[in-house]
Amino acid sequence: MTNKIIIAIDGCSSTGKSTLASILADYLSYKHINTGSMYRAVTLNAIRKNWINSLNKIEFRVNKEKITSTLDELKLDFSANSKGECKMYMNGKDVDFQLKSPEVSTYVSQISQI
């Protein structure tokens, strides 16, 4: 039995980190976990639960307590679909396609700071 190690790839936005990680994960038979997608899923959940309230086009209020107190109830998983593509599932549902929506992109950096 081979002991697997964890490989973390960090870098600036849009530099190919996810592409490299996906190729490397396939080659090594590792699971590719995209932490950025995890932050986006938490943000999507907060949007769906109305825990983010826009005050105007620039300012918004986040219910940090609700977000943090319910994290244990949020089941996030990266699984390959029928085409072999690794997708983000939140509470058993494929949400990968929603994670790069403009609304999620607006709030994700503030949510990730929590």
Salt bridges, closest charged atoms under 4 A:
ASP77 OD1 - LYS31 NZ 3.04
GLU85 OE1 - LYS87 NZ 3.92
ASP96 OD2 - LYS87 NZ 3.91
